[in-house]
Amino acid sequence: ACQELAGFYCNGCNRIFCQQHAYEHRQSFYEQLDWLTVDHDDFVCTLNDNASIAERNYLSKQIIDKWEEESIGNIRKIAAEARLALIDA
């Protein structure tokens, strides 16, 4: 365990981090954001499959809705972390 003074509380995982580990924790969110981009690319590929137009539209809407909800949740979590980092800096 880290012996440095804690100064960063993560609302997302309810853990406390020193400055260095807070940076590493934030980096993991940036990596998740990169994966979100990959998910988006996968989503685009899914749209291009051989389903009929009506099926594709229905499935696309479901995928878009799910992607939107997950993206907003991830962005809110990362934004909260960034705000806390500014307060603790």
C-alpha positions, 0 to 999 in steps of 0.5 A, a space after each residue: 500500500 502507498 505510504 504517501 499522504 492521501 489527497 484525492 477521493 474517487 467518488 466512482 470507486 470510493 477510494 482515496 489516492 495519493 497524488 501519484 496514484 490519483 494520476 494513475 487512476 485518472 490515466 485508467 479513465 483516459 484508457 477507458 475513454 480510448 476504449 470507448 472510441 474503439 466501441 464506437 468504431 465497433 458500433 459503426 461496423 455493426 451498422 454496416 452488417 447485412 440486416 434489412 433497413 428496418 431491422 438495421 434502423 431498429 437495432 441501430 437505435 437500440 445500440 445508439 441508446 445504449 452507447 449514449 447511456 454508457 458514454 454519458 455515465 463514463 464521461 460524468 465519472 471522468 468529469 467528477 474525477 477531474 473536478 476533484 483533482 482540481 480541488 485537490 491540486 
